[in-house]
Amino acid sequence: MPSGSRAPAVLVSVAILVGNAILSGIGCRHGAPANDALTDDALAAADTRPAATAGKATYYAADGSGNCSFNPSPADLMVVALSTPDYRGSLVCGACVEVKGPDATIVVRVVDRCPGCDAGHIDLSEQAFAKIAEPVRGVVPVEWRHVACDVTGPIVYRFKEGSSQWWTAVQVRNTRYAVEKLEAKVDGVYRSIERLSYNYFVAADGLGPGPYDLRVTDVLGHVLEDRGIALEVGAEVSGGAQFPR
């Protein structure tokens, strides 16, 4: 469990998006075709996973850190770097990806960007690649898709070193799905915070001394609202809840 303070209050709401998904391949849900004859069991059995991307996989000496600005995770090296197009300017950082390879299907977490990869090309850790194919092969065909992360506990906010009331950088960690948006309440109104390519939401003019009321929206439209988040520089502060499945 991350260290730091737990938010004193949380409001959870769900806003499932209708129509086009926010991000192709993430949050795209394929339901069964409209048919009055379909039973509840048939609807429950319909494939609700996002469409798979056909691509290829290579591997690199990953340590869990990278462009997403996460800490090294020597105890969890089931990680992946995505191409610049698939990285989406850090939107997918922390998201989980199911990879179907020649020998097995695994789930890995996005921690980095692969500048030399084309769209669809994923760069796995050495440990993850070894689970789907013999490493001697070097490059193998795969199919991959975004899936829910098997996380426990609430979401976590991390305030970057150097943050203050005049320049505030916040990262959202331990999320079930990729985070689409972070907002902070300023003068009684929620305002979006710009997300930079290294996976921090940065308020260039600061958010004041805190504590903060923050609202987080994932790519499926689920919303979490945390009140009273303290500014703890270089530390993690637990939110009050997790995104629903």
C-alpha positions as CSV (number, residue, x, y, z in Angstrom):
1,M,0.0,0.0,0.0
2,P,1.5,3.4,-0.9
3,S,2.6,5.6,1.9
4,G,1.0,9.0,2.5
5,S,-2.4,10.4,3.6
6,R,-5.7,9.0,2.7
7,A,-8.2,11.5,1.3
8,P,-10.9,12.3,3.9
9,A,-13.8,12.1,1.5
10,V,-14.5,10.8,-1.9
11,L,-17.4,11.0,-4.4
12,V,-17.6,8.3,-7.0
13,S,-19.7,8.7,-10.2
14,V,-19.8,6.8,-13.4
15,A,-20.3,8.4,-16.8
16,I,-20.0,5.7,-19.5
17,L,-19.4,7.4,-22.8
18,V,-21.9,6.9,-25.6
19,G,-20.9,6.8,-29.3
20,N,-17.3,6.9,-30.3
21,A,-14.7,5.8,-27.7
22,I,-12.3,8.5,-26.4
23,L,-9.3,6.6,-27.7
24,S,-9.2,3.9,-30.4
25,G,-8.4,0.6,-28.8
26,I,-8.9,1.9,-25.3
27,G,-12.4,1.9,-23.9
28,C,-13.8,0.7,-27.2
29,R,-16.6,-1.7,-26.3
30,H,-18.1,-4.1,-28.9
31,G,-21.6,-5.1,-27.8
32,A,-23.9,-7.6,-29.4
33,P,-26.0,-6.4,-32.3
34,A,-29.5,-5.1,-31.5
35,N,-31.8,-8.1,-31.5
36,D,-34.9,-8.5,-29.4
37,A,-34.5,-12.3,-29.5
38,L,-31.1,-12.1,-27.7
39,T,-31.3,-13.5,-24.1
40,D,-29.6,-12.0,-21.1
41,D,-27.2,-15.0,-21.2
42,A,-26.3,-14.3,-24.8
43,L,-25.7,-10.6,-24.0
44,A,-23.5,-11.5,-21.1
45,A,-21.5,-13.8,-23.3
46,A,-20.9,-11.1,-26.0
47,D,-17.2,-10.0,-26.4
48,T,-16.9,-6.7,-24.6
49,R,-13.1,-6.4,-25.0
50,P,-11.5,-3.8,-27.2
51,A,-10.4,-4.9,-30.7
52,A,-7.0,-6.4,-30.8
53,T,-4.1,-4.8,-32.7
54,A,-1.9,-7.1,-34.9
55,G,1.7,-6.2,-34.6
56,K,5.1,-7.5,-33.5
57,A,7.0,-7.6,-30.3
58,T,10.7,-7.2,-29.4
59,Y,12.3,-6.8,-26.0
60,Y,14.7,-4.5,-24.1
61,A,16.4,-4.3,-20.7
62,A,13.5,-2.7,-18.9
63,D,13.6,-1.9,-15.2
64,G,10.0,-0.5,-14.8
65,S,11.0,3.2,-15.3
66,G,10.9,5.2,-18.5
67,N,9.0,8.0,-20.2
68,C,6.0,7.5,-17.9
69,S,8.1,8.7,-14.9
70,F,7.3,5.6,-12.8
71,N,9.8,4.3,-10.2
72,P,11.9,1.2,-11.2
73,S,10.0,-1.9,-10.2
74,P,12.4,-4.8,-9.9
75,A,9.8,-7.0,-8.3
76,D,7.4,-6.4,-11.2
77,L,9.0,-6.4,-14.7
78,M,5.9,-7.4,-16.6
79,V,6.1,-4.1,-18.5
80,V,6.0,-2.7,-22.0
81,A,7.0,0.3,-24.0
82,L,4.7,1.4,-26.8
83,S,5.4,3.2,-30.1
84,T,5.1,7.0,-30.2
85,P,1.7,6.8,-31.9
86,D,0.4,4.2,-29.4
87,Y,1.9,6.1,-26.5
88,R,-0.6,8.9,-27.2
89,G,1.5,11.6,-25.5
90,S,1.5,9.6,-22.2
91,L,-2.2,9.0,-22.1
92,V,-1.7,5.2,-21.8
93,C,0.9,5.3,-19.0
94,G,0.0,2.8,-16.3
95,A,-2.6,1.1,-18.5
96,C,-2.5,-2.7,-18.9
97,V,-2.1,-4.6,-22.2
98,E,-2.9,-8.2,-22.9
99,V,-0.4,-9.7,-25.4
100,K,-1.0,-12.9,-27.3
101,G,2.2,-14.3,-28.6
102,P,3.3,-17.6,-30.1
103,D,3.6,-19.5,-26.8
104,A,1.4,-17.7,-24.3
105,T,-0.9,-14.8,-23.5
106,I,0.3,-12.3,-20.8
107,V,-0.7,-9.0,-19.3
108,V,1.9,-6.2,-19.0
109,R,1.8,-2.6,-17.8
110,V,2.8,0.5,-20.0
111,V,5.8,2.3,-18.5
112,D,7.7,3.7,-21.4
113,R,7.8,4.9,-25.0
114,C,9.7,3.2,-27.8
115,P,10.8,6.0,-30.2
116,G,12.1,3.5,-32.8
117,C,8.9,1.4,-32.9
118,D,6.2,1.8,-35.6
119,A,2.5,1.8,-34.7
120,G,1.5,-1.7,-33.4
121,H,5.1,-2.6,-32.5
122,I,5.5,-3.2,-28.8
123,D,8.8,-3.5,-26.9
124,L,8.5,-5.9,-23.9
125,S,10.8,-6.4,-21.0
126,E,13.1,-9.4,-21.4
127,Q,11.1,-11.2,-18.7
128,A,7.8,-10.6,-20.4
129,F,9.1,-11.6,-23.9
130,A,10.4,-14.9,-22.5
131,K,6.9,-15.9,-21.5
132,I,5.5,-15.5,-25.0
133,A,8.4,-16.8,-27.1
134,E,12.0,-18.0,-27.0
135,P,14.2,-14.9,-26.6
136,V,16.5,-16.1,-29.4
137,R,13.8,-15.3,-31.9
138,G,14.2,-11.6,-31.2
139,V,11.0,-10.5,-33.0
140,V,7.7,-12.3,-33.0
141,P,4.1,-11.6,-34.3
142,V,1.6,-10.7,-31.6
143,E,-1.9,-9.5,-31.1
144,W,-2.4,-7.0,-28.2
145,R,-5.3,-5.1,-26.6
146,H,-5.8,-2.8,-23.6
147,V,-7.5,-4.5,-20.6
148,A,-8.3,-3.6,-17.1
149,C,-5.4,-3.6,-14.6
150,D,-5.7,-6.0,-11.7
151,V,-5.0,-3.4,-9.1
152,T,-5.8,-3.3,-5.4
153,G,-6.6,-0.3,-3.2
154,P,-7.5,3.2,-4.3
155,I,-5.9,5.4,-6.9
156,V,-2.8,7.3,-5.8
157,Y,-1.6,10.8,-6.4
158,R,2.1,11.6,-6.6
159,F,3.4,15.1,-6.4
160,K,6.6,15.6,-8.4
161,E,9.8,16.8,-6.7
162,G,9.9,20.6,-7.0
163,S,6.2,21.0,-6.7
164,S,4.9,23.9,-4.6
165,Q,1.9,26.2,-4.4
166,W,3.4,28.1,-7.4
167,W,4.2,25.1,-9.7
168,T,2.4,21.9,-9.1
169,A,2.9,18.6,-10.9
170,V,0.7,15.6,-10.1
171,Q,0.7,12.1,-11.4
172,V,-2.1,9.6,-11.0
173,R,-1.0,6.0,-10.2
174,N,-2.5,2.6,-9.4
175,T,-5.5,3.0,-11.8
176,R,-7.6,0.2,-13.3
177,Y,-7.8,2.0,-16.6
178,A,-5.8,4.7,-18.4
179,V,-6.4,8.3,-17.1
180,E,-8.0,10.7,-19.6
181,K,-8.2,13.8,-17.5
182,L,-7.3,15.4,-14.1
183,E,-9.0,18.5,-12.9
184,A,-8.5,20.6,-9.8
185,K,-11.1,22.9,-8.1
186,V,-9.9,26.5,-8.3
187,D,-12.1,29.3,-6.9
188,G,-15.0,26.8,-6.7
189,V,-14.7,25.6,-10.3
190,Y,-13.0,22.5,-11.7
191,R,-10.3,23.3,-14.2
192,S,-8.4,20.8,-16.4
193,I,-4.7,20.5,-15.8
194,E,-2.4,20.0,-18.8
195,R,-0.8,16.6,-19.1
196,L,2.8,16.5,-20.4
197,S,4.6,13.8,-22.3
198,Y,6.4,12.6,-19.2
199,N,3.1,11.6,-17.6
200,Y,2.6,14.5,-15.1
201,F,-0.3,16.9,-15.0
202,V,1.3,20.2,-14.6
203,A,-0.3,23.5,-13.3
204,A,2.4,25.9,-14.5
205,D,1.1,28.7,-12.2
206,G,0.5,26.3,-9.3
207,L,-2.6,25.2,-7.4
208,G,-2.0,27.1,-4.2
209,P,-0.8,25.5,-0.9
210,G,-3.5,22.9,-0.7
211,P,-5.2,20.7,0.3
212,Y,-6.8,20.1,-3.1
213,D,-10.1,18.9,-4.4
214,L,-9.2,16.7,-7.5
215,R,-11.4,15.0,-10.1
216,V,-10.0,12.2,-12.2
217,T,-11.7,10.8,-15.3
218,D,-10.6,7.5,-17.0
219,V,-10.8,6.7,-20.7
220,L,-14.1,4.9,-20.1
221,G,-15.7,8.0,-18.6
222,H,-15.6,6.8,-14.9
223,V,-15.1,9.7,-12.6
224,L,-13.5,9.8,-9.1
225,E,-13.6,13.0,-7.0
226,D,-11.2,13.3,-4.0
227,R,-11.4,16.1,-1.5
228,G,-8.7,17.4,0.8
229,I,-5.6,15.9,-1.0
230,A,-2.5,17.3,0.8
231,L,0.5,18.6,-1.1
232,E,3.2,16.1,-0.1
233,V,6.2,16.7,-2.4
234,G,7.9,13.6,-3.7
235,A,5.4,11.4,-1.9
236,E,2.3,9.4,-2.7
237,V,-1.1,10.3,-1.3
238,S,-3.9,7.8,-1.5
239,G,-7.3,8.7,-2.9
240,G,-10.5,7.4,-1.6
241,A,-11.6,4.8,-4.2
242,Q,-10.7,2.9,-7.4
243,F,-12.4,3.0,-10.8
244,P,-15.1,0.4,-11.1
245,R,-14.7,-2.5,-13.5
